[in-house]
């Protein structure tokens, strides 16, 4: 049976085995880093900082970082670097967002600003609604 999907899967398995033979130390380093990130997720979800503040709001970002890091390493271990970058990028963006939140906590208040802006736009452009409906009907 000549199947493109089966051939691709066989190639992925073969590449993974070659990677594991050639890069054992890198696999161990990634396992250690991933274990530390999972420990950090547990700590952030369970404890408060020295000032008594909870940082539970960071959990979704940390979990995305963990998942996307694992996906990126999986892609690298099968010699698909182009896919690794696509997988890793959300993890890097999560890091940047968390940094902005720590720099200025008001950066996290997106929804109230969005609702207020939407309300202002509706008031400002309300007079256009009849014209928009008129043009859509044609």
N, C-alpha and C positions, 0 to 999 in steps of 0.2 A: 504494500500500500504506500503510495507516494503522496504524503500529506505535508504541506508547507508548515502547518502548525506543529506536527510531530517532529519535523526536522528542526524547527526553531527551538522547541523544548529540549530536544536532545543536545543541541548546541549550547543552550544555557546550562544544562547539567554538566556537560563536559567542561565548559569554561569555569564553572564554580569549583569543580574538582581540581583543575589546574591552579586556580587561585589559592585554594586551601593548601596545596602542596608547596607553592612558592612563597606564600605570605602568611605563615602561621603567626608571626609576631604581631602583624597588623590586625589580624583577627582577634588576638588576645587583647591588644590595646583598645580596640573598638568595644569588645565585651566589657572591659573594665570601665570605659567611659560611659557606656550605656547603663551599667549597673549603678554608677554614681549619679547619673541623671535620674534614674528611677528612685534612688534614695532621696534625692532632692525633692522629687515630687511627693514622696511620702512625708517628708519633714514639713514642706510648705502646706500640705493638706491637713496636718495634724497639730502643729505648734504655732505659737505666735512669736514675733521677734522680741527683742529686749525692751522695746517701748510698749509692748502689749498689742501691737497691730497684727492683724491677720492679713496674709497675702494670698488668700484663696482665689482671688480674681486672676492670679497668674497661672493657676492650674491648667486651664484650657491651652494656654500658650506652651507651657512646659510639656504637656501631653502631645501637642502637635510636633514639638521639637523632637520628642522621643520617637514618635511614629515615623516622621519624615526622615530622621537620621537613619533609622533602621532600613527604610525603603531605599535611601541613597546608598547605604553600604551594600545592600543586596544587589543594586545595579552595578556598583563598582566591582563587586566580587564576581560578576558575570561579564565583566569587560564591556559594560554599556555606560560609558562615562557621560554621554549626552543625556541619558535618562537620569543619571545620578544628580546632575545639576538641577534639572527640573524638579526632582524630588527634594533636594536639599534647600532650595531657595525659600520655601515657606518657613522653614526652620530658622533661617537667617533673619527673615522679616519679623518673626515672632520675637527674636532677641532685640531687634531694633525697637519694636513697639513697647516691650517691657522696659527698655532703657528710657524711652520717652515718658512712660508713666512714672518711673522713679524720679526723673528730672523734674517733672511738673505733674502732680496728680490730676490737675484740671484737664490734662490731655485725654483722660479716660472718660470724660463726660461728653460723649458724642451724641447720644440719643436726645437729651433735652435740647441741645443746640439744633439738631436736625429738625425736631418738631417745631421749634420756634421759627426757624428759617422757612419751613414749609408753610406755616401759618402766614408769615409776612409775604411770601410770594403769592399766596392765594388772594390776599387782600390787594396787593399791588396790581395783579394781572386779572382780577375778576372781570373787569370790563371787556376783556378779550374773549371770554367764553362764548358769547353768542356768535362772534365771527368765526371762531374755530369750528363750532357745530355747523355753521352755514357752509364752510369750505369742505368739511368732511362729507357732507351730504351729497356733494357733486362727484 
